Amino acid sequence: MRKILAGLGALIVLIVIGLLVAPMFIPASAYKDRLEREASNMLGREVTIGEVPKAALFPNPAFTVDNLTIANAEGMTDEYFVSVGSADIGVKLFPLFSGNVEIDRFVLTEPEIYLERRADGEVNWALGAEDEATPAEEETTSDDEGPLKDIRLGDVRIIDGVIVYRDRASDQTFEARDANIEIELASLDEALSADGTMTFQGRPATLDATITTPRSLMNNAATVIGLDFSVEDNVVDADINLAGGELSYDGQLDIDAPSLKSLLATLGMGIDVDQGFDRLKVSGDVAGTDERLSFSNADITFDQITGNGDLDFAWGGAKPTVTGDIALSQMDLTPYLPPETEAQKANREDKDAGFPAWPTTPIDFSALNAVNADITATTEGITLPTMKFGRSQLGLRINNGVLNANLNEVNLYDGGGSASVMVNAAGNTPRVESVLDLKGLNAQSFARDVMGLNRLTGIGGVQANLSTGGNNVAAMISALNGQGTIALDKGAMEGIDLGKIIQTASTLISGLSAENGQFSFNPQVLVTAVSEARGPSSETQFNELQSPFSISNGVVSSQNIMLRGPLYMISGDGTVNLPTQTIDMAFVPTVFQSLQDETGRQLNLPLMIGGTFNEPTVGFNTQVLLQEVASGRIKNLLNKNGVAVGEGESVQDALQNRARSELEKALGITRPGAAQPATDAEECTAEDPADCVTDEEANLAPEEEEKSVEDQLKERALDAIFGGRKKTDQTEDE
């Protein structure tokens, strides 16, 4: 900017003096060529004038230049750096001879300026012969050196102007067209003001700018610039201290963008989102360069989110980057995530609504590819479509479509803990990973918002490590994998009274085991009990619920589920198929006689839970109970016929034992350890009196080792074949 003003100012002086003085002494064609040659030498670029300039000294000095062009630097995109359709200039004559330009009229029609920065950093607005002076030398140059000592502007206007800026490093182009601007300048040492309208990037814009000391700007020294620039209803208001040397600045900046998506599109940062990114308002101290802008102690409003802190915006790379450390109010992130379906909303608001099908609408993660970010924030709360957090500390990083969010301190649903989420939207199929460690949660609110369950209460926690991928919710549910644990205390499950069902089953089984020999079983009793235990007013109260789980392709499996109520407990395992929304679980009930009873009595009657999320089924596996009834009836019949069935002994074992006993008695065989000799002081305690022997019988062969049943059978068989033998012969034969 400094070199542009200095170069153009010098060019104006050269043309003015040449046009007013040269025609008096030099033919028109000759001084046109001389003007082009001198101007080219001064600017270091080829300067051409379309027609012979027209000049007049009286009544006021004035001249007109048509089709003025200044060539572009080598390697730039556009043919010209500057082209002017026509320039109508009126000046005061005598100040020119003292090196001052006092312009009564300066009207540029259809001027076009093409600014460009190449990928290697070279710019096309460095005018003049190659600068050999160093920046330090430039700063020491006297303000009075050079052909231009001062400029005073009267009626200065730009009509239908064009300014184009190309940044080939970021592949961005900004255009201001149809520019109609009025400029006022009393002196290079007084403020320059510019006021006008234009079309910026195809959108209506206004400009109101001031340069406090134009001479300082031209001489590469510090100056102050005021800017009020609006595009549609988005406004930038700045008071900037521009430093000398390379472009850098600081000052106060206010940005109010009520049409943020439009502004981002104007700046070449368009994002394709349906919700959010509606408004941005930032006010604070700033510092920066032509490729970055830093706010300190800034007040920030983004949509409905407000905060204060430090932010840094950079746009020199392929994507804009935002970094910062801020304190925020309540953050509602719902507008920036996939919208809730009508079915999801109905299920959330209606306690009796059915469980909805998993949505198949594609999830739009395009916002993650629009910007890079590294932000640390504390917030009074975070609202998501299916979760609400209290005061939390958030670390948010977005890098080329990959989001990492770490909640190092999180409060939610009356509990707290930590959580992290990774969303990788860089590829064709988004991937999501999450780690949760939450304790002391209000299960009713958590289950309703997170899992869509409306019938669970209690206080507990969740530990989980999950991963999935897909372009919609249904696909992500089918690809869900991980493991974790759910633990709840002092809660209830609404809609069913498992305690009542288990009590009915316990009473039924107690009747079946009565000693009166009457075994009657009516399965309808259990069916009725289950039916009566279900309903909106029913609930299962529990003191403790534990459920470790693993998930593979959306199927949740648990091998050790335990729910303990006041006087009962159920334990078991099973699966919950999330993609098909079906349940297949089996539990074994245990009942306790009192709160002090720690052992309880296990019911041999499995409780089965199945069906779907919308139509779950609850019932008992009565096959096991029927087998128990049949076994009881057989035992009763055997007892009546002299076959005792011991405690824990099967009917088959009881029959085998009785048959063996009868065979042994028929053959006169004594089982080892079966005979119990009776004494005068102690009676025989054997169940069968035949097994008892006297001391005399027991002492007949004190030296003989007791034989097994098998040996005794062999001996009897040999006796039957050979008619009996002596004891010594038996021993030798054996």
Beta strands, then each sheet from edge to edge (+ up, - down):
strand 1: 47-49
strand 2: 54-56
strand 3: 62-71
strand 4: 80-91
strand 5: 100-117
strand 6: 150-167
strand 7: 172-185
strand 8: 192-200
strand 9: 203-211
strand 10: 223-231
strand 11: 234-242
strand 12: 249-257
strand 13: 280-289
strand 14: 292-302
strand 15: 305-314
strand 16: 321-332
strand 17: 372-384
strand 18: 387-389
strand 19: 392-399
strand 20: 402-412
strand 21: 415-424
strand 22: 431-442
strand 23: 456-469
strand 24: 481-496
strand 25: 534-552
strand 26: 555-564
strand 27: 568-577
strand 28: 582-591
strand 29: 601-602
strand 30: 607-611
strand 31: 616-620
strand 32: 676-678
strand 33: 692-694
sheet 1: 1+ 3- 2+
sheet 2: 1+ 3- 4+ 5- 6- 7+ 8- 9+ 10- 11+ 12- 13+ 14- 15+ 16- 17- 18+
sheet 3: 1+ 3- 4+ 5- 6- 7+ 8- 9+ 10- 11+ 12- 13+ 14- 15+ 16- 17- 19+ 20- 21+ 22- 23+ 24- 25+ 26- 27+ 28- 29+
sheet 4: 1+ 3- 4+ 5- 6- 7+ 8- 9+ 10- 11+ 12- 13+ 14- 15+ 16- 17- 19+ 20- 21+ 22- 23+ 24- 25+ 26- 27+ 28- 30+ 31-
sheet 5: 32+ 33+
end
